[in-house]
């Protein structure tokens, strides 16, 4: 007496739809694992942070040059 055209067995792990749901879930889980445990531990500085550090080094070099000027002999 089943009148619906949707068969619930398609969603089982051995069914076509169920297999793809599990497969995509495993891929998604792997990607999230990579980003949470490996990618976040890297020290990637933003563009503004790299620019700020470069400006600080330039200022430090300028201050060192002022402390130790090259004399003309």
mmCIF file of the N, C-alpha and C atoms, coordinates in Angstrom:
data_MODEL
# 
_entry.id   MODEL 
# 
loop_
_atom_site.group_PDB 
_atom_site.id 
_atom_site.type_symbol 
_atom_site.label_atom_id 
_atom_site.label_alt_id 
_atom_site.label_comp_id 
_atom_site.label_asym_id 
_atom_site.label_entity_id 
_atom_site.label_seq_id 
_atom_site.pdbx_PDB_ins_code 
_atom_site.Cartn_x 
_atom_site.Cartn_y 
_atom_site.Cartn_z 
_atom_site.occupancy 
_atom_site.B_iso_or_equiv 
_atom_site.pdbx_formal_charge 
_atom_site.auth_seq_id 
_atom_site.auth_comp_id 
_atom_site.auth_asym_id 
_atom_site.auth_atom_id 
_atom_site.pdbx_PDB_model_num 
ATOM 1   N N  . UNK A 1 1  ? 0.815  -1.175 0.000  1.00 0.00 ? 1  UNK A N  1 
ATOM 2   C CA . UNK A 1 1  ? 0.000  0.000  0.000  1.00 0.00 ? 1  UNK A CA 1 
ATOM 3   C C  . UNK A 1 1  ? 0.873  1.259  0.000  1.00 0.00 ? 1  UNK A C  1 
ATOM 4   N N  . UNK A 1 2  ? 2.024  1.163  -0.531 1.00 0.00 ? 2  UNK A N  1 
ATOM 5   C CA . UNK A 1 2  ? 2.902  2.327  -0.599 1.00 0.00 ? 2  UNK A CA 1 
ATOM 6   C C  . UNK A 1 2  ? 2.558  3.123  -1.852 1.00 0.00 ? 2  UNK A C  1 
ATOM 7   N N  . UNK A 1 3  ? 2.131  4.366  -1.637 1.00 0.00 ? 3  UNK A N  1 
ATOM 8   C CA . UNK A 1 3  ? 1.714  5.182  -2.777 1.00 0.00 ? 3  UNK A CA 1 
ATOM 9   C C  . UNK A 1 3  ? 2.754  6.236  -3.131 1.00 0.00 ? 3  UNK A C  1 
ATOM 10  N N  . UNK A 1 4  ? 3.740  6.482  -2.231 1.00 0.00 ? 4  UNK A N  1 
ATOM 11  C CA . UNK A 1 4  ? 4.735  7.510  -2.548 1.00 0.00 ? 4  UNK A CA 1 
ATOM 12  C C  . UNK A 1 4  ? 5.804  6.928  -3.463 1.00 0.00 ? 4  UNK A C  1 
ATOM 13  N N  . UNK A 1 5  ? 6.358  7.778  -4.286 1.00 0.00 ? 5  UNK A N  1 
ATOM 14  C CA . UNK A 1 5  ? 7.379  7.325  -5.226 1.00 0.00 ? 5  UNK A CA 1 
ATOM 15  C C  . UNK A 1 5  ? 8.775  7.367  -4.604 1.00 0.00 ? 5  UNK A C  1 
ATOM 16  N N  . UNK A 1 6  ? 8.902  7.937  -3.405 1.00 0.00 ? 6  UNK A N  1 
ATOM 17  C CA . UNK A 1 6  ? 10.203 8.018  -2.742 1.00 0.00 ? 6  UNK A CA 1 
ATOM 18  C C  . UNK A 1 6  ? 10.424 6.778  -1.900 1.00 0.00 ? 6  UNK A C  1 
ATOM 19  N N  . UNK A 1 7  ? 11.497 6.081  -2.169 1.00 0.00 ? 7  UNK A N  1 
ATOM 20  C CA . UNK A 1 7  ? 11.827 4.874  -1.426 1.00 0.00 ? 7  UNK A CA 1 
ATOM 21  C C  . UNK A 1 7  ? 12.876 5.219  -0.377 1.00 0.00 ? 7  UNK A C  1 
ATOM 22  N N  . UNK A 1 8  ? 12.592 4.932  0.877  1.00 0.00 ? 8  UNK A N  1 
ATOM 23  C CA . UNK A 1 8  ? 13.486 5.276  1.977  1.00 0.00 ? 8  UNK A CA 1 
ATOM 24  C C  . UNK A 1 8  ? 14.783 4.469  1.928  1.00 0.00 ? 8  UNK A C  1 
ATOM 25  N N  . UNK A 1 9  ? 14.813 3.394  1.199  1.00 0.00 ? 9  UNK A N  1 
ATOM 26  C CA . UNK A 1 9  ? 16.025 2.570  1.100  1.00 0.00 ? 9  UNK A CA 1 
ATOM 27  C C  . UNK A 1 9  ? 17.126 3.280  0.318  1.00 0.00 ? 9  UNK A C  1 
ATOM 28  N N  . UNK A 1 10 ? 16.782 4.314  -0.430 1.00 0.00 ? 10 UNK A N  1 
ATOM 29  C CA . UNK A 1 10 ? 17.810 5.084  -1.133 1.00 0.00 ? 10 UNK A CA 1 
ATOM 30  C C  . UNK A 1 10 ? 18.750 5.795  -0.157 1.00 0.00 ? 10 UNK A C  1 
ATOM 31  N N  . UNK A 1 11 ? 18.251 6.102  1.042  1.00 0.00 ? 11 UNK A N  1 
ATOM 32  C CA . UNK A 1 11 ? 19.052 6.820  2.030  1.00 0.00 ? 11 UNK A CA 1 
ATOM 33  C C  . UNK A 1 11 ? 19.907 5.900  2.896  1.00 0.00 ? 11 UNK A C  1 
ATOM 34  N N  . UNK A 1 12 ? 19.778 4.611  2.744  1.00 0.00 ? 12 UNK A N  1 
ATOM 35  C CA . UNK A 1 12 ? 20.606 3.685  3.524  1.00 0.00 ? 12 UNK A CA 1 
ATOM 36  C C  . UNK A 1 12 ? 22.041 3.758  3.010  1.00 0.00 ? 12 UNK A C  1 
ATOM 37  N N  . UNK A 1 13 ? 23.025 3.375  3.822  1.00 0.00 ? 13 UNK A N  1 
ATOM 38  C CA . UNK A 1 13 ? 24.422 3.443  3.376  1.00 0.00 ? 13 UNK A CA 1 
ATOM 39  C C  . UNK A 1 13 ? 24.725 2.588  2.152  1.00 0.00 ? 13 UNK A C  1 
ATOM 40  N N  . UNK A 1 14 ? 23.915 1.597  1.881  1.00 0.00 ? 14 UNK A N  1 
ATOM 41  C CA . UNK A 1 14 ? 24.139 0.789  0.683  1.00 0.00 ? 14 UNK A CA 1 
ATOM 42  C C  . UNK A 1 14 ? 23.387 1.338  -0.514 1.00 0.00 ? 14 UNK A C  1 
ATOM 43  N N  . UNK A 1 15 ? 22.513 2.299  -0.302 1.00 0.00 ? 15 UNK A N  1 
ATOM 44  C CA . UNK A 1 15 ? 21.773 2.919  -1.396 1.00 0.00 ? 15 UNK A CA 1 
ATOM 45  C C  . UNK A 1 15 ? 22.604 3.992  -2.081 1.00 0.00 ? 15 UNK A C  1 
ATOM 46  N N  . UNK A 1 16 ? 22.156 4.424  -3.215 1.00 0.00 ? 16 UNK A N  1 
ATOM 47  C CA . UNK A 1 16 ? 22.903 5.397  -4.011 1.00 0.00 ? 16 UNK A CA 1 
ATOM 48  C C  . UNK A 1 16 ? 23.009 6.747  -3.306 1.00 0.00 ? 16 UNK A C  1 
ATOM 49  N N  . UNK A 1 17 ? 21.918 7.277  -2.834 1.00 0.00 ? 17 UNK A N  1 
ATOM 50  C CA . UNK A 1 17 ? 21.925 8.583  -2.168 1.00 0.00 ? 17 UNK A CA 1 
ATOM 51  C C  . UNK A 1 17 ? 22.666 8.499  -0.842 1.00 0.00 ? 17 UNK A C  1 
ATOM 52  N N  . UNK A 1 18 ? 22.449 7.447  -0.091 1.00 0.00 ? 18 UNK A N  1 
ATOM 53  C CA . UNK A 1 18 ? 23.118 7.279  1.198  1.00 0.00 ? 18 UNK A CA 1 
ATOM 54  C C  . UNK A 1 18 ? 24.623 7.185  1.057  1.00 0.00 ? 18 UNK A C  1 
ATOM 55  N N  . UNK A 1 19 ? 25.089 6.507  0.012  1.00 0.00 ? 19 UNK A N  1 
ATOM 56  C CA . UNK A 1 19 ? 26.526 6.402  -0.224 1.00 0.00 ? 19 UNK A CA 1 
ATOM 57  C C  . UNK A 1 19 ? 27.131 7.777  -0.480 1.00 0.00 ? 19 UNK A C  1 
ATOM 58  N N  . UNK A 1 20 ? 26.471 8.578  -1.322 1.00 0.00 ? 20 UNK A N  1 
ATOM 59  C CA . UNK A 1 20 ? 27.011 9.898  -1.629 1.00 0.00 ? 20 UNK A CA 1 
ATOM 60  C C  . UNK A 1 20 ? 26.952 10.833 -0.423 1.00 0.00 ? 20 UNK A C  1 
ATOM 61  N N  . UNK A 1 21 ? 25.929 10.699 0.403  1.00 0.00 ? 21 UNK A N  1 
ATOM 62  C CA . UNK A 1 21 ? 25.854 11.512 1.619  1.00 0.00 ? 21 UNK A CA 1 
ATOM 63  C C  . UNK A 1 21 ? 27.025 11.165 2.548  1.00 0.00 ? 21 UNK A C  1 
ATOM 64  N N  . UNK A 1 22 ? 27.307 9.877  2.722  1.00 0.00 ? 22 UNK A N  1 
ATOM 65  C CA . UNK A 1 22 ? 28.441 9.467  3.548  1.00 0.00 ? 22 UNK A CA 1 
ATOM 66  C C  . UNK A 1 22 ? 29.765 9.915  2.945  1.00 0.00 ? 22 UNK A C  1 
ATOM 67  N N  . UNK A 1 23 ? 29.907 9.791  1.645  1.00 0.00 ? 23 UNK A N  1 
ATOM 68  C CA . UNK A 1 23 ? 31.152 10.163 0.972  1.00 0.00 ? 23 UNK A CA 1 
ATOM 69  C C  . UNK A 1 23 ? 31.424 11.663 1.103  1.00 0.00 ? 23 UNK A C  1 
ATOM 70  N N  . UNK A 1 24 ? 30.416 12.480 0.854  1.00 0.00 ? 24 UNK A N  1 
ATOM 71  C CA . UNK A 1 24 ? 30.584 13.932 0.982  1.00 0.00 ? 24 UNK A CA 1 
ATOM 72  C C  . UNK A 1 24 ? 30.819 14.309 2.442  1.00 0.00 ? 24 UNK A C  1 
ATOM 73  N N  . UNK A 1 25 ? 30.188 13.622 3.365  1.00 0.00 ? 25 UNK A N  1 
ATOM 74  C CA . UNK A 1 25 ? 30.412 13.877 4.790  1.00 0.00 ? 25 UNK A CA 1 
ATOM 75  C C  . UNK A 1 25 ? 31.836 13.567 5.203  1.00 0.00 ? 25 UNK A C  1 
ATOM 76  N N  . UNK A 1 26 ? 32.404 12.492 4.685  1.00 0.00 ? 26 UNK A N  1 
ATOM 77  C CA . UNK A 1 26 ? 33.796 12.162 5.003  1.00 0.00 ? 26 UNK A CA 1 
ATOM 78  C C  . UNK A 1 26 ? 34.758 13.199 4.431  1.00 0.00 ? 26 UNK A C  1 
ATOM 79  N N  . UNK A 1 27 ? 34.497 13.651 3.224  1.00 0.00 ? 27 UNK A N  1 
ATOM 80  C CA . UNK A 1 27 ? 35.350 14.680 2.625  1.00 0.00 ? 27 UNK A CA 1 
ATOM 81  C C  . UNK A 1 27 ? 35.255 15.972 3.430  1.00 0.00 ? 27 UNK A C  1 
ATOM 82  N N  . UNK A 1 28 ? 34.055 16.373 3.792  1.00 0.00 ? 28 UNK A N  1 
ATOM 83  C CA . UNK A 1 28 ? 33.852 17.586 4.582  1.00 0.00 ? 28 UNK A CA 1 
ATOM 84  C C  . UNK A 1 28 ? 34.544 17.472 5.939  1.00 0.00 ? 28 UNK A C  1 
ATOM 85  N N  . UNK A 1 29 ? 34.438 16.318 6.587  1.00 0.00 ? 29 UNK A N  1 
ATOM 86  C CA . UNK A 1 29 ? 35.089 16.102 7.880  1.00 0.00 ? 29 UNK A CA 1 
ATOM 87  C C  . UNK A 1 29 ? 36.599 16.199 7.746  1.00 0.00 ? 29 UNK A C  1 
ATOM 88  N N  . UNK A 1 30 ? 37.155 15.638 6.686  1.00 0.00 ? 30 UNK A N  1 
ATOM 89  C CA . UNK A 1 30 ? 38.597 15.722 6.459  1.00 0.00 ? 30 UNK A CA 1 
ATOM 90  C C  . UNK A 1 30 ? 39.068 17.142 6.244  1.00 0.00 ? 30 UNK A C  1 
ATOM 91  N N  . UNK A 1 31 ? 38.299 17.907 5.489  1.00 0.00 ? 31 UNK A N  1 
ATOM 92  C CA . UNK A 1 31 ? 38.666 19.304 5.250  1.00 0.00 ? 31 UNK A CA 1 
ATOM 93  C C  . UNK A 1 31 ? 38.616 20.106 6.546  1.00 0.00 ? 31 UNK A C  1 
ATOM 94  N N  . UNK A 1 32 ? 37.589 19.895 7.349  1.00 0.00 ? 32 UNK A N  1 
ATOM 95  C CA . UNK A 1 32 ? 37.484 20.604 8.626  1.00 0.00 ? 32 UNK A CA 1 
ATOM 96  C C  . UNK A 1 32 ? 38.620 20.205 9.565  1.00 0.00 ? 32 UNK A C  1 
ATOM 97  N N  . UNK A 1 33 ? 38.973 18.928 9.581  1.00 0.00 ? 33 UNK A N  1 
ATOM 98  C CA . UNK A 1 33 ? 40.092 18.456 10.408 1.00 0.00 ? 33 UNK A CA 1 
ATOM 99  C C  . UNK A 1 33 ? 41.380 19.155 9.982  1.00 0.00 ? 33 UNK A C  1 
ATOM 100 N N  . UNK A 1 34 ? 41.602 19.278 8.672  1.00 0.00 ? 34 UNK A N  1 
ATOM 101 C CA . UNK A 1 34 ? 42.801 19.942 8.166  1.00 0.00 ? 34 UNK A CA 1 
ATOM 102 C C  . UNK A 1 34 ? 42.847 21.401 8.616  1.00 0.00 ? 34 UNK A C  1 
ATOM 103 N N  . UNK A 1 35 ? 41.739 22.129 8.448  1.00 0.00 ? 35 UNK A N  1 
ATOM 104 C CA . UNK A 1 35 ? 41.741 23.536 8.803  1.00 0.00 ? 35 UNK A CA 1 
ATOM 105 C C  . UNK A 1 35 ? 41.849 23.767 10.301 1.00 0.00 ? 35 UNK A C  1 
ATOM 106 N N  . UNK A 1 36 ? 41.246 22.913 11.114 1.00 0.00 ? 36 UNK A N  1 
ATOM 107 C CA . UNK A 1 36 ? 41.264 23.124 12.556 1.00 0.00 ? 36 UNK A CA 1 
ATOM 108 C C  . UNK A 1 36 ? 42.611 22.754 13.158 1.00 0.00 ? 36 UNK A C  1 
ATOM 109 N N  . UNK A 1 37 ? 43.172 21.617 12.781 1.00 0.00 ? 37 UNK A N  1 
ATOM 110 C CA . UNK A 1 37 ? 44.358 21.129 13.464 1.00 0.00 ? 37 UNK A CA 1 
ATOM 111 C C  . UNK A 1 37 ? 45.673 21.463 12.766 1.00 0.00 ? 37 UNK A C  1 
ATOM 112 N N  . UNK A 1 38 ? 45.683 21.685 11.470 1.00 0.00 ? 38 UNK A N  1 
ATOM 113 C CA . UNK A 1 38 ? 46.933 21.950 10.783 1.00 0.00 ? 38 UNK A CA 1 
ATOM 114 C C  . UNK A 1 38 ? 47.049 23.389 10.311 1.00 0.00 ? 38 UNK A C  1 
ATOM 115 N N  . UNK A 1 39 ? 46.043 23.898 9.700  1.00 0.00 ? 39 UNK A N  1 
ATOM 116 C CA . UNK A 1 39 ? 46.110 25.217 9.084  1.00 0.00 ? 39 UNK A CA 1 
ATOM 117 C C  . UNK A 1 39 ? 46.141 26.332 10.127 1.00 0.00 ? 39 UNK A C  1 
ATOM 118 N N  . UNK A 1 40 ? 45.415 26.195 11.219 1.00 0.00 ? 40 UNK A N  1 
ATOM 119 C CA . UNK A 1 40 ? 45.361 27.258 12.220 1.00 0.00 ? 40 UNK A CA 1 
ATOM 120 C C  . UNK A 1 40 ? 46.638 27.367 13.030 1.00 0.00 ? 40 UNK A C  1 
ATOM 121 N N  . UNK A 1 41 ? 47.483 26.334 13.007 1.00 0.00 ? 41 UNK A N  1 
ATOM 122 C CA . UNK A 1 41 ? 48.723 26.378 13.760 1.00 0.00 ? 41 UNK A CA 1 
ATOM 123 C C  . UNK A 1 41 ? 49.839 27.087 13.012 1.00 0.00 ? 41 UNK A C  1 
ATOM 124 N N  . UNK A 1 42 ? 49.628 27.423 11.755 1.00 0.00 ? 42 UNK A N  1 
ATOM 125 C CA . UNK A 1 42 ? 50.636 28.138 10.991 1.00 0.00 ? 42 UNK A CA 1 
ATOM 126 C C  . UNK A 1 42 ? 50.609 29.614 11.360 1.00 0.00 ? 42 UNK A C  1 
ATOM 127 N N  . UNK A 1 43 ? 51.763 30.240 11.298 1.00 0.00 ? 43 UNK A N  1 
ATOM 128 C CA . UNK A 1 43 ? 51.864 31.657 11.622 1.00 0.00 ? 43 UNK A CA 1 
ATOM 129 C C  . UNK A 1 43 ? 51.845 32.481 10.344 1.00 0.00 ? 43 UNK A C  1 
ATOM 130 N N  . UNK A 1 44 ? 50.688 32.640 9.782  1.00 0.00 ? 44 UNK A N  1 
ATOM 131 C CA . UNK A 1 44 ? 50.536 33.463 8.590  1.00 0.00 ? 44 UNK A CA 1 
ATOM 132 C C  . UNK A 1 44 ? 50.125 34.864 9.023  1.00 0.00 ? 44 UNK A C  1 
ATOM 133 N N  . UNK A 1 45 ? 50.965 35.828 8.673  1.00 0.00 ? 45 UNK A N  1 
ATOM 134 C CA . UNK A 1 45 ? 50.648 37.206 9.010  1.00 0.00 ? 45 UNK A CA 1 
ATOM 135 C C  . UNK A 1 45 ? 49.815 37.831 7.896  1.00 0.00 ? 45 UNK A C  1 
ATOM 136 N N  . UNK A 1 46 ? 48.985 38.744 8.278  1.00 0.00 ? 46 UNK A N  1 
ATOM 137 C CA . UNK A 1 46 ? 48.180 39.452 7.294  1.00 0.00 ? 46 UNK A CA 1 
ATOM 138 C C  . UNK A 1 46 ? 49.048 40.485 6.570  1.00 0.00 ? 46 UNK A C  1 
ATOM 139 N N  . UNK A 1 47 ? 48.499 41.053 5.519  1.00 0.00 ? 47 UNK A N  1 
ATOM 140 C CA . UNK A 1 47 ? 49.238 42.058 4.748  1.00 0.00 ? 47 UNK A CA 1 
ATOM 141 C C  . UNK A 1 47 ? 49.583 43.264 5.616  1.00 0.00 ? 47 UNK A C  1 
ATOM 142 N N  . UNK A 1 48 ? 48.626 43.719 6.412  1.00 0.00 ? 48 UNK A N  1 
ATOM 143 C CA . UNK A 1 48 ? 48.867 44.877 7.267  1.00 0.00 ? 48 UNK A CA 1 
ATOM 144 C C  . UNK A 1 48 ? 49.917 44.575 8.337  1.00 0.00 ? 48 UNK A C  1 
ATOM 145 N N  . UNK A 1 49 ? 49.905 43.351 8.852  1.00 0.00 ? 49 UNK A N  1 
ATOM 146 C CA . UNK A 1 49 ? 50.884 42.980 9.870  1.00 0.00 ? 49 UNK A CA 1 
ATOM 147 C C  . UNK A 1 49 ? 52.294 42.927 9.276  1.00 0.00 ? 49 UNK A C  1 
ATOM 148 N N  . UNK A 1 50 ? 52.417 42.385 8.049  1.00 0.00 ? 50 UNK A N  1 
ATOM 149 C CA . UNK A 1 50 ? 53.732 42.363 7.397  1.00 0.00 ? 50 UNK A CA 1 
ATOM 150 C C  . UNK A 1 50 ? 54.219 43.775 7.107  1.00 0.00 ? 50 UNK A C  1 
ATOM 151 N N  . UNK A 1 51 ? 53.309 44.646 6.691  1.00 0.00 ? 51 UNK A N  1 
ATOM 152 C CA . UNK A 1 51 ? 53.664 46.035 6.412  1.00 0.00 ? 51 UNK A CA 1 
ATOM 153 C C  . UNK A 1 51 ? 54.102 46.748 7.692  1.00 0.00 ? 51 UNK A C  1 
ATOM 154 N N  . UNK A 1 52 ? 53.393 46.494 8.796  1.00 0.00 ? 52 UNK A N  1 
ATOM 155 C CA . UNK A 1 52 ? 53.743 47.112 10.079 1.00 0.00 ? 52 UNK A CA 1 
ATOM 156 C C  . UNK A 1 52 ? 55.120 46.653 10.545 1.00 0.00 ? 52 UNK A C  1 
ATOM 157 N N  . UNK A 1 53 ? 55.402 45.350 10.403 1.00 0.00 ? 53 UNK A N  1 
ATOM 158 C CA . UNK A 1 53 ? 56.709 44.833 10.819 1.00 0.00 ? 53 UNK A CA 1 
ATOM 159 C C  . UNK A 1 53 ? 57.830 45.407 9.962  1.00 0.00 ? 53 UNK A C  1 
ATOM 160 N N  . UNK A 1 54 ? 57.576 45.594 8.664  1.00 0.00 ? 54 UNK A N  1 
ATOM 161 C CA . UNK A 1 54 ? 58.592 46.176 7.782  1.00 0.00 ? 54 UNK A CA 1 
ATOM 162 C C  . UNK A 1 54 ? 58.862 47.622 8.169  1.00 0.00 ? 54 UNK A C  1 
ATOM 163 N N  . UNK A 1 55 ? 57.810 48.377 8.482  1.00 0.00 ? 55 UNK A N  1 
ATOM 164 C CA . UNK A 1 55 ? 57.997 49.761 8.909  1.00 0.00 ? 55 UNK A CA 1 
ATOM 165 C C  . UNK A 1 55 ? 58.768 49.836 10.222 1.00 0.00 ? 55 UNK A C  1 
ATOM 166 N N  . UNK A 1 56 ? 58.505 48.928 11.137 1.00 0.00 ? 56 UNK A N  1 
ATOM 167 C CA . UNK A 1 56 ? 59.238 48.913 12.406 1.00 0.00 ? 56 UNK A CA 1 
ATOM 168 C C  . UNK A 1 56 ? 60.715 48.617 12.179 1.00 0.00 ? 56 UNK A C  1 
ATOM 169 N N  . UNK A 1 57 ? 61.031 47.687 11.270 1.00 0.00 ? 57 UNK A N  1 
ATOM 170 C CA . UNK A 1 57 ? 62.430 47.394 10.974 1.00 0.00 ? 57 UNK A CA 1 
ATOM 171 C C  . UNK A 1 57 ? 63.120 48.587 10.329 1.00 0.00 ? 57 UNK A C  1 
ATOM 172 N N  . UNK A 1 58 ? 62.410 49.282 9.432  1.00 0.00 ? 58 UNK A N  1 
ATOM 173 C CA . UNK A 1 58 ? 62.989 50.467 8.802  1.00 0.00 ? 58 UNK A CA 1 
ATOM 174 C C  . UNK A 1 58 ? 63.262 51.557 9.833  1.00 0.00 ? 58 UNK A C  1 
ATOM 175 N N  . UNK A 1 59 ? 62.330 51.761 10.748 1.00 0.00 ? 59 UNK A N  1 
ATOM 176 C CA . UNK A 1 59 ? 62.536 52.754 11.810 1.00 0.00 ? 59 UNK A CA 1 
ATOM 177 C C  . UNK A 1 59 ? 63.709 52.356 12.701 1.00 0.00 ? 59 UNK A C  1 
ATOM 178 N N  . UNK A 1 60 ? 63.824 51.058 12.983 1.00 0.00 ? 60 UNK A N  1 
ATOM 179 C CA . UNK A 1 60 ? 64.929 50.592 13.816 1.00 0.00 ? 60 UNK A CA 1 
ATOM 180 C C  . UNK A 1 60 ? 66.271 50.821 13.106 1.00 0.00 ? 60 UNK A C  1 
ATOM 181 N N  . UNK A 1 61 ? 66.325 50.555 11.809 1.00 0.00 ? 61 UNK A N  1 
ATOM 182 C CA . UNK A 1 61 ? 67.555 50.804 11.055 1.00 0.00 ? 61 UNK A CA 1 
ATOM 183 C C  . UNK A 1 61 ? 67.915 52.289 11.065 1.00 0.00 ? 61 UNK A C  1 
ATOM 184 N N  . UNK A 1 62 ? 66.911 53.149 10.926 1.00 0.00 ? 62 UNK A N  1 
ATOM 185 C CA . UNK A 1 62 ? 67.144 54.581 10.945 1.00 0.00 ? 62 UNK A CA 1 
ATOM 186 C C  . UNK A 1 62 ? 67.692 55.027 12.306 1.00 0.00 ? 62 UNK A C  1 
ATOM 187 N N  . UNK A 1 63 ? 67.147 54.500 13.379 1.00 0.00 ? 63 UNK A N  1 
ATOM 188 C CA . UNK A 1 63 ? 67.638 54.862 14.711 1.00 0.00 ? 63 UNK A CA 1 
ATOM 189 C C  . UNK A 1 63 ? 69.065 54.368 14.929 1.00 0.00 ? 63 UNK A C  1 
ATOM 190 N N  . UNK A 1 64 ? 69.379 53.184 14.414 1.00 0.00 ? 64 UNK A N  1 
ATOM 191 C CA . UNK A 1 64 ? 70.738 52.657 14.549 1.00 0.00 ? 64 UNK A CA 1 
ATOM 192 C C  . UNK A 1 64 ? 71.711 53.510 13.745 1.00 0.00 ? 64 UNK A C  1 
ATOM 193 N N  . UNK A 1 65 ? 71.306 53.953 12.545 1.00 0.00 ? 65 UNK A N  1 
ATOM 194 C CA . UNK A 1 65 ? 72.160 54.824 11.739 1.00 0.00 ? 65 UNK A CA 1 
ATOM 195 C C  . UNK A 1 65 ? 72.404 56.158 12.427 1.00 0.00 ? 65 UNK A C  1 
ATOM 196 N N  . UNK A 1 66 ? 71.423 56.650 13.149 1.00 0.00 ? 66 UNK A N  1 
ATOM 197 C CA . UNK A 1 66 ? 71.612 57.906 13.881 1.00 0.00 ? 66 UNK A CA 1 
ATOM 198 C C  . UNK A 1 66 ? 72.565 57.719 15.058 1.00 0.00 ? 66 UNK A C  1 
ATOM 199 N N  . UNK A 1 67 ? 72.543 56.569 15.683 1.00 0.00 ? 67 UNK A N  1 
ATOM 200 C CA . UNK A 1 67 ? 73.440 56.315 16.809 1.00 0.00 ? 67 UNK A CA 1 
ATOM 201 C C  . UNK A 1 67 ? 74.880 56.147 16.344 1.00 0.00 ? 67 UNK A C  1 
ATOM 202 N N  . UNK A 1 68 ? 75.054 55.519 15.199 1.00 0.00 ? 68 UNK A N  1 
ATOM 203 C CA . UNK A 1 68 ? 76.394 55.248 14.692 1.00 0.00 ? 68 UNK A CA 1 
ATOM 204 C C  . UNK A 1 68 ? 76.562 55.863 13.308 1.00 0.00 ? 68 UNK A C  1 
ATOM 205 N N  . UNK A 1 69 ? 76.742 57.168 13.240 1.00 0.00 ? 69 UNK A N  1 
ATOM 206 C CA . UNK A 1 69 ? 76.873 57.813 11.924 1.00 0.00 ? 69 UNK A CA 1 
ATOM 207 C C  . UNK A 1 69 ? 78.225 57.473 11.292 1.00 0.00 ? 69 UNK A C  1 
ATOM 208 N N  . UNK A 1 70 ? 78.209 57.426 9.976  1.00 0.00 ? 70 UNK A N  1 
ATOM 209 C CA . UNK A 1 70 ? 79.439 57.186 9.251  1.00 0.00 ? 70 UNK A CA 1 
ATOM 210 C C  . UNK A 1 70 ? 80.142 58.534 9.049  1.00 0.00 ? 70 UNK A C  1 
ATOM 211 N N  . UNK A 1 71 ? 81.316 58.627 9.634  1.00 0.00 ? 71 UNK A N  1 
ATOM 212 C CA . UNK A 1 71 ? 82.040 59.882 9.521  1.00 0.00 ? 71 UNK A CA 1 
ATOM 213 C C  . UNK A 1 71 ? 82.868 59.927 8.249  1.00 0.00 ? 71 UNK A C  1 
ATOM 214 N N  . UNK A 1 72 ? 83.053 61.132 7.726  1.00 0.00 ? 72 UNK A N  1 
ATOM 215 C CA . UNK A 1 72 ? 83.867 61.297 6.528  1.00 0.00 ? 72 UNK A CA 1 
ATOM 216 C C  . UNK A 1 72 ? 85.282 61.646 6.976  1.00 0.00 ? 72 UNK A C  1 
ATOM 217 N N  . UNK A 1 73 ? 86.203 60.742 6.717  1.00 0.00 ? 73 UNK A N  1 
ATOM 218 C CA . UNK A 1 73 ? 87.600 60.965 7.117  1.00 0.00 ? 73 UNK A CA 1 
ATOM 219 C C  . UNK A 1 73 ? 88.461 61.246 5.934  1.00 0.00 ? 73 UNK A C  1 
# 
